[in-house]
Amino acid sequence: MLAELRLLKEALLAYRKALELDPDDDNIAVALAIRCQQVCDWKEIGPLWKRSLEAQLSGRADPSPFNLLSMPSTPAGQLACARLWGKVHARGITPAKWDRRPPERERLRIGYLSADLRKHAVAYLAAELFELHDRRRFEVVGYSYGPDDSSAIRARLMLGFDRFADIRNSTHEQAAQLIQEDGVDILVDLTGITQHCRPRILAHRPAPIQVNYLGYPGTMGADFIDYILVDSFIAPPAQAEFFSEKLVWLPYCYQVNDRRREVSPRTPTRAECGLPERGLVLSSFSNTFKLTPEVFDIWMRILRETAGAVLWLIGDNATAEENLRREAQARGVSVDRLVFAPRCEMPDHLARQKLADLSIDTFPYNAHTTASDALWVGVPVVTLSGETFAARVAGSLLTSVGLPELVTRTPADYEALILRLARRPDELRAVREKLAANLAAAPLFATPRMTHEIERAYERMWTLFREGRPPENITIEP
């Protein structure tokens, strides 16, 4: 409860006390690891990661695949954890049976199921997708089980669907029954294994075809999910064995983007954002749980070797800020080299990002929406790509926007590239100019084209189903 109330320092004390009272309870240890990451308390993070991973994969703790994304883990380990999670949420449910050869439809009915049709990264990415669907071939229905925050993006989303159903007060079974009665052909889950997810709706199999897309960067490990939308960078063919779903490779990048995202017309001054008037600004606006000691070590070495540079981070919570300042000092970096940006409305956040010279990514959990936001406003991103879905998203975005040279493969190369760009302003300026020139035609922001590619994927799924064939890997050509 303390954590939900954002009283994170108090929550951490409670978790530690609970573990002291029952040191054998692995669920408490898993929860403690999560909260330590959220507040950047790394004193015991290594042993907590090790215990958390072992406990979840052995069944000693409840499986929580999302937590594995931001700790050292492998594609095989993430799949194993997700399979355990999928079995837990399918327990006791008899899924609906579907006619394998349904009559041909004039329009396919696509349902989008989500907790995040509100002020949320998923909504900011996908809003235009819903609006651009070809209504001659598709009917689009939104099913929202998250809160109604009465925001502008919520209002826009509601208008973007042909029909919009608020099912937050429905039971899992009632929600599944409504979707089934609505005659949805393909149900796209936009939440996956993230906060507030309701997988038991999907476990009832309310639609004959069910798809994992956008909200969760990884496999759901569930028999009730047929497909996942990816691209060849995110999931090379050799990685297919680490997904329970069949892979649908979109031609360029899996991540849809909204070209109508609003950027405030006025860019604030550096002084208004607490930034120095001169010097390099390195930004990383990812959530604090994505920061790791290894990443922070690299960042602090870069600051020590780049006079006048500052690191601009999101001001997510006061406890994290306090801990990060302490960690900086321990690495010989003055606390005034860290600048924290308070959360604000999205248009203002996008406008202020223009003040950054270079965005530097987190790993093993990359920036996702945060990275495409930076690119959208003209700020290049240096990333380190790993082996898992979550560790490859920024690399996919950069490739799709024509900047593959900013994708590194090792921590040493990542550090060296950032330092080179920091020391060579002409080279950094050239990269920024290249990004600006690429934006108009880049596949990453060609939303109508990507919408058409996703529609072709849906049609191929439906053709396979109508022919009585099981799901199979699908490649959508450009």
C-alpha positions as a printed NumPy array, in Angstrom:
array([[  0.   ,   0.   ,   0.   ],
       [  2.858,   2.368,   0.767],
       [  4.349,   1.678,  -2.659],
       [  0.999,   2.351,  -4.358],
       [  0.84 ,   5.657,  -2.47 ],
       [  4.348,   6.457,  -3.79 ],
       [  5.748,   6.482,  -0.248],
       [  8.669,   4.491,  -1.544],
       [ 11.196,   4.997,   1.235],
       [  8.632,   3.801,   3.775],
       [  7.666,   0.899,   1.501],
       [ 11.27 ,  -0.223,   1.285],
       [ 11.564,  -0.269,   5.079],
       [  8.397,  -2.38 ,   5.264],
       [  9.66 ,  -4.901,   2.7  ],
       [ 12.986,  -5.217,   4.507],
       [ 11.228,  -5.723,   7.829],
       [  8.972,  -8.368,   6.269],
       [ 11.991, -10.232,   4.904],
       [ 13.67 , -10.011,   8.3  ],
       [ 10.579, -11.587,   9.867],
       [ 10.374, -14.314,   7.223],
       [ 13.73 , -14.641,   5.443],
       [ 12.6  , -17.733,   3.507],
       [  9.707, -15.993,   1.731],
       [ 10.918, -15.577,  -1.839],
       [  7.92 , -13.474,  -2.858],
       [  9.028, -10.813,  -0.391],
       [ 12.548, -10.94 ,  -1.824],
       [ 11.189, -10.509,  -5.362],
       [  9.102,  -7.521,  -4.258],
       [ 12.082,  -6.008,  -2.45 ],
       [ 14.219,  -6.302,  -5.594],
       [ 11.55 ,  -4.458,  -7.61 ],
       [ 11.317,  -1.598,  -5.124],
       [ 15.097,  -1.32 ,  -4.792],
       [ 15.313,  -0.861,  -8.553],
       [ 12.543,   1.727,  -8.507],
       [ 14.41 ,   3.915,  -6.023],
       [ 17.916,   3.089,  -7.345],
       [ 18.944,   1.481,  -4.048],
       [ 21.67 ,  -0.853,  -5.303],
       [ 23.389,  -1.865,  -2.033],
       [ 22.16 ,  -5.468,  -2.292],
       [ 20.747,  -5.544,  -5.826],
       [ 23.066,  -8.242,  -7.194],
       [ 22.092, -10.946,  -4.654],
       [ 18.427,  -9.864,  -4.868],
       [ 18.456, -10.235,  -8.667],
       [ 20.016, -13.701,  -8.372],
       [ 17.487, -14.847,  -5.78 ],
       [ 14.568, -13.29 ,  -7.656],
       [ 15.482, -15.035, -10.91 ],
       [ 16.087, -18.414,  -9.302],
       [ 12.922, -18.24 ,  -7.189],
       [ 10.669, -17.38 , -10.115],
       [ 12.09 , -19.982, -12.483],
       [ 11.951, -22.72 ,  -9.831],
       [  8.376, -21.955,  -8.777],
       [  9.357, -20.884,  -5.253],
       [  7.963, -17.408,  -6.015],
       [  5.034, -16.261,  -8.112],
       [  6.197, -15.772, -11.715],
       [  6.49 , -12.107, -12.691],
       [  8.023, -11.95 , -16.19 ],
       [  7.982,  -8.148, -16.359],
       [ 10.496,  -7.968, -13.519],
       [ 12.999, -10.058, -15.458],
       [ 13.167,  -7.472, -18.254],
       [ 15.204,  -4.986, -16.233],
       [ 17.558,  -7.444, -14.552],
       [ 20.285,  -9.606, -16.094],
       [ 18.305, -12.442, -17.716],
       [ 18.241, -14.429, -20.942],
       [ 15.595, -14.937, -23.646],
       [ 15.27 , -18.56 , -22.502],
       [ 14.793, -17.504, -18.877],
       [ 12.185, -14.903, -19.819],
       [ 10.252, -17.49 , -21.847],
       [ 10.376, -20.026, -19.007],
       [  9.061, -17.463, -16.524],
       [  6.339, -16.344, -18.946],
       [  5.198, -19.949, -19.481],
       [  4.769, -20.377, -15.731],
       [  2.826, -17.1  , -15.64 ],
       [  0.597, -18.193, -18.529],
       [ -0.285, -21.47 , -16.814],
       [ -1.192, -19.67 , -13.582],
       [ -3.616, -17.338, -15.37 ],
       [ -5.238, -20.076, -17.456],
       [ -5.896, -22.268, -14.424],
       [ -9.513, -23.346, -14.012],
       [-10.707, -21.742, -17.266],
       [-12.272, -23.644, -20.143],
       [-11.569, -21.626, -23.299],
       [-14.251, -21.091, -25.936],
       [-14.176, -23.296, -29.054],
       [-14.252, -21.694, -32.478],
       [-15.467, -22.818, -35.902],
       [-12.307, -23.243, -37.953],
       [-14.059, -22.327, -41.197],
       [-16.267, -19.304, -40.456],
       [-18.12 , -17.533, -43.266],
       [-16.288, -14.799, -45.133],
       [-16.802, -11.31 , -43.726],
       [-17.041,  -8.04 , -45.598],
       [-15.065,  -6.408, -42.767],
       [-12.828,  -7.986, -40.157],
       [-13.714,  -6.958, -36.622],
       [-10.575,  -6.061, -34.659],
       [-10.768,  -5.631, -30.902],
       [ -8.082,  -3.768, -28.965],
       [ -7.973,  -4.749, -25.28 ],
       [ -6.042,  -2.552, -22.867],
       [ -5.636,  -1.1  , -19.4  ],
       [ -3.875,   1.883, -20.918],
       [ -6.354,   3.787, -23.089],
       [ -5.528,   6.949, -21.131],
       [ -2.43 ,   9.053, -20.373],
       [ -0.001,   6.242, -21.037],
       [  2.854,   5.435, -23.404],
       [  0.772,   2.86 , -25.293],
       [ -1.986,   5.383, -25.945],
       [  0.481,   8.021, -27.133],
       [  1.982,   5.541, -29.604],
       [ -1.152,   3.878, -30.958],
       [ -3.757,   6.662, -31.156],
       [ -3.288,   7.265, -34.869],
       [ -3.287,   3.543, -35.686],
       [ -6.887,   3.246, -34.502],
       [ -7.874,   6.312, -36.503],
       [ -6.178,   5.211, -39.735],
       [ -7.596,   1.708, -40.012],
       [ -9.344,   1.243, -43.377],
       [-13.025,   1.213, -42.438],
       [-13.927,  -0.459, -45.732],
       [-12.045,  -3.582, -44.576],
       [-11.998,  -3.303, -40.786],
       [-14.278,  -2.453, -37.907],
       [-12.313,  -1.411, -34.823],
       [-13.543,  -1.805, -31.251],
       [-11.768,  -0.62 , -28.096],
       [-12.133,  -2.494, -24.799],
       [-10.81 ,  -0.511, -21.858],
       [-10.436,  -1.959, -18.382],
       [ -8.164,   0.794, -17.036],
       [ -9.203,   4.01 , -15.317],
       [-10.971,   6.828, -17.128],
       [ -8.65 ,   9.763, -16.475],
       [-10.821,  12.218, -18.471],
       [ -7.716,  13.276, -20.385],
       [ -7.508,  14.685, -23.896],
       [ -5.834,  11.511, -25.154],
       [ -8.636,   9.414, -23.65 ],
       [-11.229,  11.505, -25.489],
       [ -9.288,  11.195, -28.73 ],
       [ -8.997,   7.423, -28.357],
       [-12.72 ,   7.017, -27.764],
       [-13.396,   8.861, -31.036],
       [-10.792,   6.785, -32.865],
       [-12.699,   3.524, -32.476],
       [-15.932,   2.54 , -34.188],
       [-17.128,   1.426, -30.768],
       [-15.63 ,   1.864, -27.316],
       [-16.518,  -0.315, -24.318],
       [-15.493,   0.502, -20.752],
       [-15.261,  -2.944, -19.1  ],
       [-13.382,  -2.058, -15.921],
       [-16.336,  -3.038, -13.73 ],
       [-16.907,  -6.341, -15.543],
       [-15.53 ,  -9.622, -14.234],
       [-13.037, -11.46 , -16.422],
       [-15.774, -13.83 , -17.536],
       [-18.255, -11.022, -18.232],
       [-15.667,  -9.107, -20.26 ],
       [-14.797, -12.208, -22.279],
       [-18.474, -12.924, -22.901],
       [-19.051,  -9.362, -24.172],
       [-16.098,  -9.585, -26.573],
       [-17.316, -12.956, -27.827],
       [-20.888, -11.711, -28.275],
       [-19.535,  -8.69 , -30.171],
       [-18.144, -11.094, -32.745],
       [-14.527,  -9.943, -32.562],
       [-12.404, -11.843, -35.092],
       [ -8.966, -10.756, -33.88 ],
       [ -8.373,  -9.546, -30.336],
       [ -5.164,  -7.535, -29.867],
       [ -3.891,  -7.325, -26.307],
       [ -2.05 ,  -4.011, -25.829],
       [ -1.176,  -4.558, -22.163],
       [  0.572,  -7.911, -21.987],
       [  2.276,  -8.61 , -18.67 ],
       [  2.301,  -5.078, -17.305],
       [  0.574,  -3.255, -14.473],
       [ -3.199,  -3.842, -14.19 ],
       [ -3.179,  -6.582, -16.875],
       [ -6.142,  -8.984, -16.952],
       [ -4.925, -12.085, -18.791],
       [ -7.827, -14.204, -17.574],
       [-10.053, -12.326, -20.023],
       [ -7.851, -13.657, -22.813],
       [ -7.626, -17.119, -21.229],
       [-11.366, -17.523, -21.871],
       [-10.461, -17.24 , -25.597],
       [-13.142, -14.636, -26.45 ],
       [-11.824, -14.323, -30.02 ],
       [-10.605, -16.991, -32.421],
       [ -7.3  , -15.165, -32.985],
       [ -5.464, -13.384, -30.152],
       [ -2.394, -11.181, -30.564],
       [  0.273,  -9.75 , -28.251],
       [  1.316,  -6.274, -29.372],
       [  3.035,  -3.087, -28.249],
       [  2.407,  -2.885, -24.516],
       [  4.733,  -5.668, -23.393],
       [  8.215,  -6.153, -24.876],
       [  8.407,  -9.922, -24.785],
       [  6.615, -13.211, -25.039],
       [  3.554, -13.796, -22.878],
       [  4.287, -17.539, -22.697],
       [  0.555, -18.282, -22.873],
       [ -1.255, -20.896, -24.95 ],
       [ -4.139, -18.448, -25.373],
       [ -2.024, -15.962, -27.375],
       [ -1.449, -16.932, -31.01 ],
       [  0.786, -14.206, -32.466],
       [  3.163, -11.401, -31.531],
       [  3.98 ,  -8.456, -33.83 ],
       [  7.741,  -7.887, -34.09 ],
       [ 10.382,  -6.906, -36.653],
       [ 13.554,  -8.653, -37.766],
       [ 15.772,  -6.516, -35.521],
       [ 13.659,  -7.081, -32.405],
       [ 13.353, -10.812, -33.023],
       [ 15.73 , -12.278, -35.62 ],
       [ 14.519, -15.661, -36.936],
       [ 17.036, -17.453, -34.716],
       [ 15.22 , -16.009, -31.68 ],
       [ 11.831, -17.52 , -32.624],
       [ 12.362, -20.427, -30.223],
       [ 12.16 , -17.982, -27.306],
       [  8.56 , -16.974, -28.069],
       [  5.463, -19.031, -27.321],
       [  3.592, -17.017, -29.968],
       [  4.103, -17.272, -33.705],
       [  6.086, -14.289, -34.947],
       [  4.71 , -11.716, -37.355],
       [  7.633,  -9.779, -38.802],
       [  6.629,  -6.283, -39.882],
       [  8.908,  -4.846, -42.602],
       [ 10.692,  -2.072, -40.727],
       [  9.887,  -1.517, -37.061],
       [  7.287,  -3.126, -34.835],
       [  6.533,   0.108, -32.953],
       [  3.719,   2.213, -34.366],
       [  3.948,   5.969, -33.751],
       [  1.525,   8.87 , -33.71 ],
       [  2.459,  11.711, -36.076],
       [ -0.141,  13.912, -34.399],
       [  1.598,  13.863, -31.018],
       [  1.515,  17.435, -29.829],
       [  4.707,  19.347, -29.072],
       [  4.297,  22.627, -27.207],
       [  5.169,  25.504, -29.546],
       [  7.503,  27.123, -27.031],
       [ 10.776,  25.482, -26.094],
       [ 11.747,  26.481, -22.551],
       [ 15.162,  27.955, -21.838],
       [ 17.92 ,  25.92 , -20.289],
       [ 17.686,  28.024, -17.155],
       [ 13.973,  27.255, -16.822],
       [ 14.832,  23.55 , -16.854],
       [ 17.656,  23.857, -14.352],
       [ 20.295,  23.214, -17.018],
       [ 23.567,  25.148, -17.361],
       [ 23.678,  27.741, -20.126],
       [ 26.762,  26.08 , -21.616],
       [ 27.979,  22.512, -21.782],
       [ 26.773,  19.204, -23.178],
       [ 23.366,  17.924, -22.034],
       [ 23.069,  14.124, -21.987],
       [ 19.508,  12.981, -21.345],
       [ 17.911,   9.736, -20.248],
       [ 14.212,  10.011, -19.408],
       [ 13.569,   6.312, -18.826],
       [ 11.835,   5.21 , -15.641],
       [ 14.214,   4.831, -12.728],
       [ 13.723,   1.055, -12.451],
       [ 15.582,   0.72 , -15.783],
       [ 18.754,   2.229, -14.325],
       [ 21.378,  -0.289, -13.211],
       [ 24.746,   0.092, -11.465],
       [ 26.561,  -0.913, -14.676],
       [ 24.808,   1.773, -16.729],
       [ 25.375,   4.388, -14.047],
       [ 29.079,   3.497, -13.802],
       [ 29.446,   4.246, -17.519],
       [ 27.496,   7.482, -17.289],
       [ 29.602,   8.735, -14.393],
       [ 32.849,   7.92 , -16.205],
       [ 31.577,   9.921, -19.183],
       [ 30.773,  12.903, -16.941],
       [ 34.206,  12.731, -15.316],
       [ 35.841,  12.784, -18.751],
       [ 33.592,  15.47 , -20.305],
       [ 34.064,  18.85 , -18.673],
       [ 30.872,  20.847, -18.243],
       [ 28.529,  18.016, -19.29 ],
       [ 25.415,  17.244, -17.243],
       [ 23.123,  14.235, -17.078],
       [ 19.414,  15.078, -17.365],
       [ 17.126,  12.475, -15.788],
       [ 13.43 ,  12.157, -15.082],
       [ 12.464,  13.232, -11.564],
       [ 10.437,  10.112, -10.866],
       [ 10.642,  10.025,  -7.069],
       [ 12.551,  11.856,  -4.374],
       [ 14.102,   8.682,  -2.946],
       [ 15.611,   7.751,  -6.305],
       [ 17.   ,  11.273,  -6.723],
       [ 18.573,  11.111,  -3.272],
       [ 20.119,   7.709,  -3.985],
       [ 21.419,   8.703,  -7.421],
       [ 23.094,  11.8  ,  -6.006],
       [ 24.77 ,   9.634,  -3.394],
       [ 25.868,   7.125,  -6.059],
       [ 27.29 ,   9.966,  -8.177],
       [ 29.324,  11.284,  -5.259],
       [ 30.631,   7.781,  -4.553],
       [ 31.915,   7.731,  -8.149],
       [ 33.629,  11.106,  -7.853],
       [ 30.976,  13.182,  -9.626],
       [ 29.498,  16.356,  -8.133],
       [ 25.759,  16.189,  -7.493],
       [ 25.214,  19.353,  -9.522],
       [ 26.104,  17.332, -12.641],
       [ 22.749,  15.534, -12.258],
       [ 19.626,  17.489, -13.217],
       [ 16.164,  16.056, -12.567],
       [ 13.198,  16.989, -14.735],
       [  9.846,  16.931, -12.911],
       [  7.036,  15.121, -14.692],
       [  4.811,  17.381, -16.789],
       [  2.22 ,  17.206, -19.563],
       [  3.402,  15.334, -22.658],
       [  3.454,  18.326, -25.073],
       [  5.65 ,  20.262, -22.636],
       [  7.87 ,  17.238, -22.04 ],
       [  8.449,  16.799, -25.769],
       [  9.269,  20.49 , -26.173],
       [ 11.832,  20.558, -23.379],
       [ 13.591,  17.458, -24.74 ],
       [ 14.868,  19.601, -27.622],
       [ 17.35 ,  21.105, -25.144],
       [ 19.217,  17.791, -24.919],
       [ 22.248,  17.294, -27.161],
       [ 22.216,  13.502, -27.03 ],
       [ 20.008,  10.857, -25.425],
       [ 21.845,   7.928, -23.826],
       [ 19.975,   4.678, -23.395],
       [ 19.525,   2.229, -20.54 ],
       [ 20.196,  -1.52 , -20.692],
       [ 19.219,  -4.343, -20.435],
       [ 15.8  ,  -2.646, -20.601],
       [ 16.025,  -0.039, -23.36 ],
       [ 14.053,   3.16 , -23.715],
       [ 11.006,   2.408, -25.874],
       [  8.437,   5.2  , -26.179],
       [ 11.003,   7.469, -24.531],
       [ 13.445,   6.762, -27.36 ],
       [ 10.923,   7.437, -30.141],
       [  9.918,  10.655, -28.339],
       [ 13.532,  11.833, -28.412],
       [ 13.916,  10.972, -32.095],
       [ 10.623,  12.698, -32.921],
       [ 11.942,  16.016, -31.571],
       [ 15.339,  15.623, -33.233],
       [ 17.501,  14.231, -30.426],
       [ 19.69 ,  11.248, -31.439],
       [ 19.908,   8.225, -29.141],
       [ 22.912,   5.992, -28.469],
       [ 21.844,   2.505, -27.433],
       [ 23.303,  -0.837, -26.436],
       [ 21.422,  -3.768, -27.96 ],
       [ 21.318,  -7.094, -26.14 ],
       [ 19.604, -10.427, -26.772],
       [ 16.102,  -9.905, -25.364],
       [ 13.154,  -8.043, -26.891],
       [ 13.328,  -5.32 , -24.229],
       [ 17.05 ,  -4.895, -24.906],
       [ 16.61 ,  -4.406, -28.665],
       [ 13.806,  -1.858, -29.04 ],
       [ 15.927,   1.292, -29.303],
       [ 18.123,  -0.451, -31.869],
       [ 15.041,  -1.204, -33.949],
       [ 13.907,   2.426, -33.716],
       [ 17.316,   3.765, -34.731],
       [ 17.578,   1.367, -37.659],
       [ 14.111,   2.389, -38.799],
       [ 15.019,   6.08 , -38.668],
       [ 18.24 ,   5.582, -40.61 ],
       [ 20.779,   5.806, -37.756],
       [ 22.082,   2.229, -37.309],
       [ 25.529,   3.651, -36.543],
       [ 24.205,   4.655, -33.09 ],
       [ 23.483,   1.016, -32.166],
       [ 26.302,  -0.611, -30.169],
       [ 26.765,  -4.234, -29.103],
       [ 29.015,  -4.08 , -26.025],
       [ 29.216,  -1.801, -22.976],
       [ 32.704,  -0.721, -24.035],
       [ 31.514,   0.286, -27.515],
       [ 28.5  ,   2.076, -26.021],
       [ 30.73 ,   4.124, -23.72 ],
       [ 33.257,   4.846, -26.463],
       [ 30.605,   6.092, -28.912],
       [ 29.042,   8.464, -26.373],
       [ 32.462,   9.821, -25.446],
       [ 33.403,  10.303, -29.1  ],
       [ 30.226,  12.26 , -29.845],
       [ 30.67 ,  14.265, -26.632],
       [ 34.21 ,  15.235, -27.635],
       [ 33.478,  15.896, -31.305],
       [ 30.721,  18.488, -31.563],
       [ 30.977,  18.575, -35.362],
       [ 30.287,  14.839, -35.565],
       [ 27.365,  15.127, -33.147],
       [ 25.992,  18.037, -35.167],
       [ 26.202,  15.924, -38.324],
       [ 24.276,  13.125, -36.652],
       [ 21.56 ,  15.54 , -35.572],
       [ 21.346,  16.963, -39.091],
       [ 21.057,  13.462, -40.533],
       [ 18.217,  12.662, -38.127],
       [ 16.407,  15.885, -39.051],
       [ 16.747,  15.065, -42.758],
       [ 15.504,  11.498, -42.254],
       [ 12.435,  12.242, -40.132],
       [  9.986,  13.072, -42.91 ],
       [ 10.517,   9.835, -44.838],
       [ 11.622,   7.445, -42.072],
       [  9.531,   4.251, -41.793],
       [  9.414,   4.788, -38.025],
       [  7.026,   7.714, -38.426],
       [  5.254,   6.615, -41.636],
       [  2.09 ,   5.728, -39.727],
       [ -0.262,   5.212, -42.698],
       [  2.174,   2.741, -44.256],
       [  2.641,   0.891, -40.972],
       [ -1.11 ,   0.746, -40.396],
       [ -1.464,  -0.897, -43.81 ],
       [  1.274,  -3.417, -42.933],
       [ -0.462,  -4.32 , -39.681],
       [ -3.747,  -4.714, -41.559],
       [ -2.085,  -7.085, -44.007],
       [ -0.847,  -9.084, -41.03 ],
       [ -4.395,  -9.315, -39.641],
       [ -5.723, -10.444, -43.022],
       [ -3.063, -13.144, -43.287],
       [ -3.894, -14.414, -39.78 ],
       [ -7.567, -14.563, -40.734],
       [ -6.865, -16.378, -44.007],
       [ -4.89 , -19.066, -42.179],
       [ -7.697, -19.453, -39.654],
       [-10.416, -19.711, -42.321],
       [ -8.406, -22.337, -44.171],
       [ -8.362, -24.439, -41.006],
       [ -4.604, -24.062, -40.583],
       [ -2.832, -23.459, -37.261],
       [ -1.013, -20.167, -36.639],
       [  2.359, -19.916, -38.338],
       [  5.176, -17.388, -38.566],
       [  4.281, -14.594, -40.996],
       [  6.542, -12.206, -42.9  ],
       [  4.969,  -8.993, -44.177],
       [  6.925,  -7.676, -47.141],
       [  7.414,  -3.901, -47.625]])
